[in-house]
Amino acid sequence: MSPGRVNPVILYRGVPLICVMKDESVRDFDEIVKDFVRNSLGCDCSEDVFRHIENERNTEAGGFMLKNKINVGGRLLVYVVDADANILREIPALVSMGKKERDSRGFNRFRLVLVSDDIKMRKRGFEAFKAIGVPDERIHLHIIGKKEAMGL
């Protein structure tokens, strides 16, 4: 990049919508979210669902700080949370809050995504999720590494 040249960044409510990557190619954040939902979460949503994506970053919901709250096409609600040692006891509240929002806003599915590079977190997280007796099959837990959540 030449000196004095400014990276183009478009902000909406303080959140960057378009950024310039290291190779100076512009990549739309909707494409990043679409890639994350399809590849990291394994969602096989139809293409039309991805026409509308909202990605709220560093937002609070019910007293919890979410890394991201993602709305994909008004059908899929995703909470992305940086996992720490306390997250296991917070899973029931996060699931309850996500289910309530999913139902009140008419989403089809809710996915809680914990971000951690702690290998033991995967087993403990799924055990904690199973122990709460998840109310229906439209609620899923994903535990991913920090690298998979980069760019969100």
Secondary structure as UniProt FT lines:
FT   TURN            3..4
FT   STRAND          10..12
FT   TURN            13..14
FT   STRAND          15..20
FT   TURN            22..23
FT   STRAND          26..28
FT   HELIX           29..35
FT   HELIX           36..40
FT   HELIX           47..51
FT   STRAND          53..61
FT   TURN            62..63
FT   STRAND          64..72
FT   TURN            73..75
FT   STRAND          76..82
FT   TURN            85..86
FT   HELIX           87..105
FT   STRAND          109..115
FT   HELIX           119..131
FT   TURN            137..138
FT   STRAND          139..144
FT   HELIX           146..149
FT   TURN            150..151
//
